[in-house]
Amino acid sequence: MILSKSFTQISALAFGTALLFACEQKATVSEEAPAEPIDETYAVQSEKLLFNVDTLYTEFENPWGMTWLSDGTMLVTEKRGEILVFKNDQFTGEKIQGLPEVSTKGQGGLLDIQAHPNYGENGWIYISYAKPVTEEESSTAIMRFRLDGYNAVDQEELTQSQPATKGGNHYGSRIVFDNDGYLFYSSGDRFNPAMNAQELTNSHGKIHRIHDDGRIPEDNPFVDSPGAIPTIWSYGSRNPQGLYFDKENNRLWESEHGPMGGDELNLIEKGKNYGWPVISYGKNYDGTTLTEITEKEGMEQPVTYYVPSIATAGITMVTSDKYPAWKGDILIGALAKMHINRVDMDGDKALSQEIMLQDIGRVRQVKESPDGYLYAVTEGTGLMVKIIPIR
């Protein structure tokens, strides 16, 4: 990690009485009028890239997911059950109306959001949320809807993790699409009992795969296993709050929360067991031993892991040419440690790591926009920021 003088300045401004707005310079390049130089006064020097931080919004409470529509509109979920509408990097003041009721107990609420890859043709938007099933029980649910103005219409629930359980923890809940249009979503182990993640007869502690209309693919790995939940793609995860599909290499990446230590970055593959809670690099929250083993035959090892925990949240891979020094690297939002963690990747191998934007807030999600810029949303500080590369 590099703590430059400029980084110290940006931190002081961002979390004092004023926030830094290091705006992107939008000069027109021509032979007669050369581009206006970018103001580097408060630029951040990372290990491989100098960049500015453009603070676009400062009033989030618990932002969770973000997606872009084909016309450039950006939608951001708030856990309390709202979807905020942004255009041209500015909040319009509009929110989507008519959304389903959500359970906001504990970690529950309105969670991820993802536009269909062919949104321009079919108009579908997908959300994950904690669905109240009874007064005490809730479940991770996936539904889709279309927009009529700012109203959510044509609502269809596609799947729901089974069984519904008490408590408000470990919903997982990220949504991604692959190259073939399949939808993957993560479902946490619901915390108690942790062994849920090892049992194929429930949905918890798993990555699931469905068609975009909720149908179950015939080639899912456990579709013919007696008693197994047929949507399961992989199992043995604790609370996967990060999911990313690498379209160029056809790889599914996942990040998950460990207990006290043992957060993981995993390469998810069909039918594989990722070990929780049989193997782990973490401990119980009271410091006692969770498990004596970190490896076991038939269980996958993480690509990298974190001790102590950084509280891994949303993830993305840098694919944009705007960040050549980071291209192919994975960025992970850190909740507890309040930074963006850059994992220097060599294909599917993790090399070094870099801590960036320390103390910016609890980074819930980091994502690359269709036009190639990186955005992040934070809890605590309530920010949406855009990373503007300089060199």
C-alpha positions in Angstrom: 0.0 0.0 0.0 1.3 3.5 -0.9 0.2 6.4 1.4 1.2 9.4 -0.6 0.9 13.0 0.5 -2.0 13.5 -1.9 -3.8 10.5 -0.4 -3.5 12.0 3.1 -5.0 15.2 1.8 -7.9 13.4 0.1 -8.7 11.4 3.3 -8.7 14.5 5.4 -11.1 16.3 3.1 -13.3 13.4 2.4 -14.2 12.7 6.0 -14.1 16.2 7.4 -16.8 18.8 6.9 -16.4 18.8 3.1 -15.9 16.0 0.6 -13.5 16.1 -2.2 -15.0 16.5 -5.7 -12.1 15.8 -8.0 -14.0 16.2 -11.2 -13.1 14.7 -14.5 -11.8 17.2 -16.9 -13.8 17.1 -20.2 -11.8 19.1 -22.6 -12.2 18.6 -26.3 -9.0 17.4 -27.9 -8.0 19.1 -31.2 -4.9 20.3 -32.8 -5.9 23.9 -32.2 -7.0 23.4 -28.6 -5.0 20.9 -26.6 -6.7 19.1 -23.8 -6.8 20.9 -20.5 -4.4 19.4 -18.0 -6.1 17.3 -15.2 -5.8 18.8 -11.8 -3.6 16.4 -9.8 -3.7 18.4 -6.5 -5.6 15.7 -4.6 -4.8 12.8 -6.9 -4.2 9.3 -5.3 -1.0 7.5 -6.1 -1.6 3.8 -6.0 1.1 1.2 -6.7 0.5 1.2 -10.5 -1.9 4.1 -11.2 -2.4 7.8 -10.4 -6.1 8.6 -10.2 -8.7 11.1 -9.0 -11.7 10.3 -6.9 -14.9 12.0 -8.0 -17.6 12.0 -5.2 -20.9 11.8 -7.0 -23.3 11.3 -4.1 -23.1 11.6 -0.3 -26.4 10.6 1.2 -26.7 6.8 1.1 -27.6 4.9 4.2 -26.9 1.3 3.2 -26.4 1.0 -0.5 -26.0 -2.5 -1.7 -26.2 -3.1 -5.5 -25.9 -1.0 -8.7 -26.6 -1.6 -12.4 -26.8 0.4 -15.6 -29.6 0.3 -18.2 -29.1 0.5 -21.9 -29.8 4.3 -22.0 -27.1 5.0 -19.4 -29.4 5.2 -16.4 -27.9 3.9 -13.2 -30.0 2.2 -10.5 -28.7 1.8 -6.9 -30.4 -0.2 -4.2 -30.8 0.8 -0.6 -31.2 -2.0 1.9 -34.2 -0.4 3.4 -36.2 -1.2 0.2 -35.5 1.6 -2.3 -34.0 1.9 -5.7 -32.5 5.3 -6.5 -32.3 6.6 -10.1 -29.1 8.3 -11.4 -28.5 9.9 -14.8 -25.3 11.5 -16.0 -23.7 10.6 -12.6 -26.3 12.6 -10.7 -29.2 11.5 -8.5 -32.4 12.5 -10.3 -34.5 12.6 -7.1 -36.5 9.7 -8.4 -37.0 6.3 -6.9 -38.6 3.2 -8.3 -42.1 2.7 -7.0 -44.1 -0.5 -6.3 -41.3 -2.7 -5.1 -42.0 -5.9 -3.1 -42.0 -5.9 0.7 -38.6 -6.7 2.2 -37.5 -8.0 5.6 -35.0 -5.5 7.0 -34.1 -7.5 10.1 -30.4 -7.7 10.6 -28.6 -8.0 7.3 -31.8 -8.4 5.3 -33.4 -5.9 2.9 -33.4 -5.1 -0.7 -30.0 -6.3 -1.8 -28.6 -6.7 -5.3 -29.8 -5.5 -8.7 -28.8 -6.5 -12.2 -30.2 -5.5 -15.6 -30.7 -8.4 -18.1 -27.8 -8.6 -20.7 -30.5 -7.9 -23.3 -32.2 -5.2 -21.4 -32.6 -3.0 -24.4 -34.7 -5.7 -26.1 -36.7 -7.2 -23.1 -36.6 -4.6 -20.4 -36.0 -7.1 -17.5 -34.4 -5.9 -14.2 -33.5 -8.5 -11.6 -33.3 -8.0 -7.8 -32.5 -10.1 -4.8 -34.0 -9.4 -1.4 -34.8 -10.8 2.0 -38.4 -11.9 1.5 -40.6 -12.1 4.6 -42.3 -15.5 4.6 -43.8 -15.5 8.2 -43.6 -13.0 11.0 -40.3 -14.6 12.1 -39.0 -16.2 9.0 -37.4 -14.9 5.8 -35.6 -16.2 2.7 -33.4 -14.9 -0.1 -35.6 -14.4 -3.2 -34.9 -13.4 -6.8 -37.5 -11.6 -8.8 -37.7 -9.6 -12.0 -39.7 -6.7 -13.2 -39.9 -4.1 -16.0 -40.2 -0.3 -15.7 -43.2 1.8 -16.7 -41.8 5.2 -16.1 -40.5 4.8 -12.5 -43.0 2.0 -11.6 -42.0 -1.6 -11.2 -44.4 -3.6 -13.3 -44.7 -7.2 -14.6 -43.2 -8.5 -11.4 -42.3 -12.2 -11.4 -40.7 -14.1 -8.5 -38.2 -16.6 -10.0 -36.8 -18.5 -7.1 -36.6 -18.5 -3.3 -34.0 -20.2 -1.1 -35.5 -23.1 0.9 -36.4 -23.4 3.7 -37.2 -20.0 5.1 -35.5 -19.5 8.4 -35.5 -17.3 11.5 -32.9 -14.7 12.1 -31.6 -11.9 9.8 -28.1 -13.0 8.8 -26.2 -14.3 5.8 -28.5 -13.9 2.9 -25.6 -13.8 0.3 -27.6 -12.4 -2.6 -25.4 -11.2 -5.5 -26.7 -11.7 -9.1 -24.7 -12.2 -12.3 -25.3 -13.4 -15.8 -22.9 -15.6 -17.9 -22.2 -15.6 -21.6 -25.1 -18.0 -22.3 -27.7 -16.0 -20.4 -27.8 -18.1 -17.3 -28.4 -16.3 -14.0 -26.2 -17.1 -11.0 -27.1 -16.0 -7.5 -25.5 -16.5 -4.1 -27.3 -17.6 -1.0 -25.7 -17.4 2.4 -25.8 -20.2 5.0 -28.2 -18.2 7.2 -25.7 -18.5 10.0 -27.3 -21.2 12.1 -26.6 -24.1 11.5 -23.4 -23.5 9.5 -23.6 -27.1 8.3 -26.4 -26.0 6.0 -23.7 -25.2 3.5 -22.7 -28.9 3.2 -26.2 -30.3 2.8 -27.7 -30.4 -0.7 -31.2 -30.7 0.7 -31.4 -26.9 1.4 -30.5 -23.8 -0.6 -28.3 -22.1 1.9 -24.5 -21.6 1.6 -24.7 -22.2 -2.1 -24.2 -20.6 -5.5 -27.3 -21.3 -7.7 -27.9 -21.3 -11.5 -31.2 -20.8 -13.2 -32.5 -19.6 -16.6 -33.4 -15.9 -16.9 -37.1 -16.8 -16.4 -36.5 -19.0 -13.4 -36.5 -22.4 -15.1 -34.0 -25.0 -13.9 -31.3 -25.9 -16.4 -31.2 -29.6 -17.2 -27.4 -29.7 -16.9 -27.2 -28.3 -13.3 -24.9 -30.7 -11.4 -27.4 -32.0 -8.8 -30.6 -31.8 -10.8 -30.9 -35.6 -10.7 -29.7 -36.2 -7.2 -32.6 -37.4 -4.9 -33.6 -34.7 -2.4 -31.1 -32.1 -3.7 -32.2 -28.5 -4.5 -31.9 -28.6 -8.3 -30.8 -25.0 -8.7 -27.5 -25.6 -6.8 -24.3 -25.0 -8.9 -21.7 -25.2 -6.1 -21.9 -25.5 -2.3 -19.9 -25.1 0.9 -19.9 -21.2 1.0 -20.5 -19.2 4.2 -21.9 -15.8 3.2 -21.0 -14.9 -0.4 -21.7 -11.2 -0.9 -19.5 -10.9 -4.0 -20.1 -12.5 -7.4 -18.6 -11.7 -10.8 -18.6 -13.4 -14.1 -15.5 -13.0 -16.3 -16.9 -13.1 -19.8 -13.6 -13.2 -21.6 -12.4 -16.3 -19.8 -15.8 -17.8 -18.9 -15.0 -17.8 -15.1 -17.2 -17.3 -12.1 -15.6 -15.5 -9.2 -17.0 -15.3 -5.7 -16.0 -13.5 -2.4 -17.4 -14.6 0.9 -17.2 -13.6 4.5 -15.4 -15.8 6.9 -16.0 -15.7 10.6 -13.1 -14.1 12.5 -10.6 -14.4 9.7 -10.9 -16.6 6.7 -12.6 -14.3 4.2 -12.2 -15.9 0.7 -11.9 -15.2 -3.0 -13.0 -18.3 -4.9 -13.1 -19.5 -8.5 -16.5 -21.2 -8.6 -16.8 -24.3 -10.7 -19.7 -26.7 -11.4 -20.6 -29.1 -8.6 -17.6 -28.3 -6.4 -17.5 -28.1 -2.6 -15.8 -25.0 -1.1 -15.5 -26.4 2.4 -17.5 -24.3 4.8 -17.6 -25.0 7.7 -15.5 -28.2 7.6 -12.4 -26.3 6.5 -11.6 -22.7 7.2 -8.8 -20.2 7.9 -11.0 -18.4 10.4 -11.9 -18.8 14.1 -15.1 -18.5 16.0 -16.0 -14.9 17.0 -15.1 -15.6 20.6 -11.6 -16.6 19.5 -12.0 -20.4 20.0 -11.1 -22.9 17.3 -13.7 -23.4 14.6 -12.0 -26.3 12.9 -8.7 -28.0 13.1 -8.2 -28.3 9.4 -7.8 -25.8 6.5 -7.6 -28.5 3.7 -9.5 -31.6 2.9 -9.7 -33.9 -0.1 -12.8 -33.1 -2.2 -12.9 -29.5 -0.9 -11.6 -26.5 -2.9 -9.0 -24.1 -1.6 -9.6 -20.3 -2.0 -7.6 -18.5 -4.6 -6.7 -16.1 -1.8 -7.9 -15.6 1.8 -7.8 -12.9 4.5 -6.6 -13.2 8.1 -7.6 -11.0 9.7 -10.9 -10.5 7.9 -11.4 -7.4 5.8 -15.2 -8.3 5.4 -15.2 -9.0 1.7 -18.3 -7.6 -0.1 -18.9 -6.8 -3.8 -16.3 -7.6 -6.4 -15.5 -6.7 -9.9 -12.7 -7.5 -12.4 -11.1 -4.6 -14.3 -11.6 -5.1 -18.0 -11.5 -1.5 -19.2 -8.7 0.0 -21.2 -9.0 3.1 -19.1 -7.0 1.3 -16.3 -4.3 -0.6 -18.2 -2.2 -1.1 -15.1 -5.1 -2.8 -13.4 -6.5 -4.8 -16.3 -7.4 -8.3 -15.3 -7.1 -7.5 -11.5 -10.0 -8.1 -9.1 -11.2 -5.3 -6.9 -13.0 -6.3 -3.6 -15.0 -4.0 -1.4 -13.9 -4.2 2.3 -16.6 -3.5 4.9 -14.8 -3.9 8.2 -11.4 -2.6 7.0 -13.1 0.2 4.9 -11.1 0.2 1.7 -10.9 -1.2 -1.8 -8.7 -4.3 -2.0 -6.9 -4.8 -5.4 -5.8 -8.4 -6.0 -3.1 -8.4 -8.6 -4.1 -11.4 -10.8 -2.2 -13.5 -13.3 -5.0 -15.4 -15.0 -6.7 -17.3 -12.3 -3.8 -17.0 -9.8 -3.7 -14.3 -7.1 -0.4 -12.5 -6.6 0.1 -9.5 -4.4 -2.6 -7.3 -2.9 -3.0 -3.5 -2.5 -5.1 -1.5 0.0 -6.6 1.5 -1.7 -8.7 4.4 -0.4 -8.3 3.4 3.2 -11.1 4.8 5.5 -13.3 5.8 2.6 -16.1 3.9 4.3 -17.6 0.4 4.4 -17.3 -0.5 0.7 -20.3 -2.5 -0.1 -19.9 -2.8 -3.9 -17.4 -1.8 -6.6 -18.4 -2.2 -10.2 -17.3 -1.2 -13.7 -19.8 0.7 -15.8 -20.6 -0.1 -19.5 -18.4 2.9 -20.6 -15.5 1.5 -18.6 -15.3 3.6 -15.4 -15.0 2.1 -11.9 -17.6 3.1 -9.3 -18.0 2.2 -5.6 -20.7 2.7 -3.0 -20.1 2.9 0.8 -21.9 2.6 4.1 -21.2 4.8 7.0 -19.9 7.6 4.8 -22.8 7.1 2.4 -20.8 7.8 -0.8 -20.9 7.0 -4.4 -17.4 7.6 -5.9 -16.0 7.3 -9.4 -12.4 6.5 -10.0 -10.9 8.7 -12.7 -7.6 7.4 -14.1 -4.8 9.9 -14.8 -1.7 7.8 -15.6 
